[in-house]
Amino acid sequence: MSIVILGGNECMEHRYKALCQTYRCQAKVFTKPAGSVKSRLGSPDLMIFFTNTISHKLVYGAMSKLKGQNTIIERCHTSSLSALRGILEKYAGQAS
């Protein structure tokens, strides 16, 4: 399963990726908008927005890019590992 995470804490980026790997998922993490994020999103199976740490403009841009695709969109107010773990358990199953 491919996952794109928008938002979150910059110092937690490596931990987000490591947690996704334990659920056998490939993850791209964009903690802050650097350049054209919309062109680097691709077509993920799951898009996670950490809404507390991301601008509304970036959320709307990503949503318009994903329109018409079969991407699951999940919004979470907190950017903690436990919140990400809960989302991964819901959509990716059990960790290995």
Buried (B, 14 or more C-beta within 10 A) or exposed (E): BBBBBBBBBEEBBEBBBEBBEEBEBEBBBBBBBEEEBEEEBEEBBBBBBBBEBBEEEBBEBBEEBBEEBEBBBBEBEEBEBEBBBEBBEEBBEEEE
